[in-house]
Amino acid sequence: MGSKAVSFDPFILCSNLKSLRETAHMSQTDVAKKLGVSQNSVWKYESGQAEPSLAVLLWYSREFGISVDSLLLRKEGEND
């Protein structure tokens, strides 16, 4: 049906999480408090040391008004 193939790049997720937080002028500690996790957990999500749970991804989606797809995926050919 003409759908574009998409690929998952963990670096894109890490980068998106950090960028959203910084754009909102929030610290890792601010995000951690809202999520109910440690600041170290947020650092791990942003550095790719840990994968956030679906609940965490949904929180980012709602908090920053972005779809989970946009957090996770990059269409092939974008930013190449």
C-alpha angles and dihedrals in degrees: 000000000000096000115161116237114248130204131202116230114181089208090062091056093048092047093047093050093051094043093051091050094048093045088055090050091239127144123225086252091055091053092044092054092050092047094043092236134111124274086242090060091054090049089052092051091050095046097044094246091121136020115235118237122247088257090056092048090050090051091053089047094053097037095051100029096241129127120250087237089059090051094051111028141059121191113237111263096028116124092000 
